[in-house]
Amino acid sequence: MKIYLAGKISDSNTLLFLDNIKTGISYSAYLIKNGNDVYCSFLDYQFRFFANLTKEDFQRNSMSFLEGWADEIWVLPDWENSEGTKKEIARANELKIPVRYL
């Protein structure tokens, strides 16, 4: 299955921001290990090392995987505090892509 993993990334507290990334990458690895294909936006921060990308660039890129690739969107806990994740869920609902809350 092609899974778009969504969840809160940003946080004003740097340690919580890093914890969010760790959680997303860890869960993505688990899903891959269990035979799924996963889009993991929690790895996107690495692109900043090579290009001056904006938050809008990241969100546009991520949304393209949701719109044209994913079979389902899986949502990590604490998504209610993420405006980006709320937009991803809304778009998935518009496209009738199943949403699974973890």
Secondary structure in CASP SS format (residue, H / E / C, confidence):
PFRMAT SS
TARGET T0000
AUTHOR 0000-0000-0000
METHOD secondary structure of the structure
MODEL  1
M C 1.00
K E 1.00
I E 1.00
Y E 1.00
L E 1.00
A E 1.00
G C 1.00
K C 1.00
I C 1.00
S C 1.00
D C 1.00
S C 1.00
N C 1.00
T H 1.00
L H 1.00
L H 1.00
F H 1.00
L H 1.00
D H 1.00
N H 1.00
I H 1.00
K H 1.00
T H 1.00
G H 1.00
I H 1.00
S H 1.00
Y H 1.00
S H 1.00
A H 1.00
Y H 1.00
L H 1.00
I H 1.00
K H 1.00
N C 1.00
G C 1.00
N C 1.00
D E 1.00
V E 1.00
Y E 1.00
C E 1.00
S H 1.00
F H 1.00
L H 1.00
D H 1.00
Y H 1.00
Q H 1.00
F H 1.00
R H 1.00
F H 1.00
F C 1.00
A C 1.00
N C 1.00
L C 1.00
T C 1.00
K H 1.00
E H 1.00
D H 1.00
F H 1.00
Q H 1.00
R H 1.00
N H 1.00
S H 1.00
M H 1.00
S H 1.00
F H 1.00
L H 1.00
E H 1.00
G H 1.00
W C 1.00
A C 1.00
D C 1.00
E E 1.00
I E 1.00
W E 1.00
V E 1.00
L C 1.00
P C 1.00
D C 1.00
W H 1.00
E H 1.00
N H 1.00
S C 1.00
E H 1.00
G H 1.00
T H 1.00
K H 1.00
K H 1.00
E H 1.00
I H 1.00
A H 1.00
R H 1.00
A H 1.00
N H 1.00
E H 1.00
L C 1.00
K C 1.00
I C 1.00
P C 1.00
V E 1.00
R E 1.00
Y E 1.00
L C 1.00
END
